[in-house]
């Protein structure tokens, strides 16, 4: 996300005793706001481009993974750059204790979060947030998109299941679905989906895992479920060319596209061969603590290129 700091460059003119201050806009996380839900104040960050536009905007909801306490100060220049260029309203809701309730308590990989004695209703919170922005004329109800990484990606899948009437397209990244979560998934409409998963992810295993009697499904199992939801009958795989000038990136990407769907191009997977628990990025980074990061494209840009073709 984008850090709210004021910065200025002092430009000194050739004339003595005169100076001009030129304001430079730094990356900003957006404004911290709140919405009452289940009788508690739920927080979210809202970023609006300073483009002077009025009327309903396309909405991009970005769901965080298991973030540390400084989550609100975490900046994402690629996300802000996309929002500024496309005029997007970006909403970043906050989970209780940074953990989303993405399924029934007995289906999740860890204990569900509560508000008092009640289970925190994260689907209800996010849909209420969407409704609030639509009701004020700030958001276009036909152009609401959701993405998320890790647990945020699992939550994006949950919204596809339980709030499909609100979502135009979704981009779960480095994520999967729990077995019982998928078993309970019965969307009112199939939501177009673009997923990104690494084959060497040591958190969300590409082939799934079983722990304490709970099973995380493999990426192929999850994508086949959504393939069937969309009625797709064929698939093809194409390698993504390596970006010129990149050194040290030992990953590669295979683009898997399903065809014959009722809505053409609605199911897409980027399989990052050798990729870890990190989304692809053009930005050179130091050694990532979650494994190898592919550098062939910017994940959020790729999602928008996919998602922006769809309307609810």
MOTA-V112047 format. One line per field, one symbol per residue. ss: DSSP state (H for helix, E for strand, L for the rest). phi: phi as a letter, one per 20 degrees, with the letter a starting at -180 (. if undefined). burial: + if it has 16 or more other C-alpha atoms within 10 Angstrom, else -. Layout:
# MOTA-V112047
ss->???
phi->???
burial->???
This chain:
# MOTA-V112047
ss->LLLLLEEEEEEELLLLLLEEEEEEELLLLLEEEEEEELLEEEEEEEEELLLLLLLLEEEEEEELLLLLLLHHHLLLHHHHHHHHHHLLEEEEELLHHHLLLLLLHHHLLLLLLEELLEELLHHHHHHHHHHHHHHLLLEEEEEEEEEEELHHHHHHHHHHHHLLLLLLEEEEELLLLEHHHHHLLLLLLLLEEEEEEELLLLLLLLLLEEELLEEELLHHHHHHHHHHHLLLLEEEEEELLLLLLLLLLLLEEEEEEEELLLLLLLEEEEEEELLLLLLLLLLLLLLLLLLLLLLLLLHHHHHHHHHLLLLL
phi->.cfececbdedeefefmcbcddfdfegcfnefcbbfblmceeebdcdcgedmfcnfdfddeddfefeffegfdfdcgffffffffemeeddcfdeflmcfeeafgfdefbgfecdmedffefffffffffgffffemecefecdcccadlfffffffffffdcffddeaccfclbbcfgffffeebffbfegccdcbefdfedeggembcblmddeffggffffgfffgemfdbbbccfegfffnecneeebcdeddecmffdfmecbcdeefneeebegbfffcfgefdnfdfcebegfffffgffffdcf
burial->+++-----------------------++++---++-+----++++++++------++++++++++++----+--+-++++-+++--++++++++++-++++++---+++--++------++++-+++-++--++---+++++++++++++++++++++++++++++++++++++++++++++--+-+-+++++++++++++--+++-+-----++++++-+++--++-++++------------------++++-++++-+---+++++++++++++++++---------++++++++++--++-++--+++
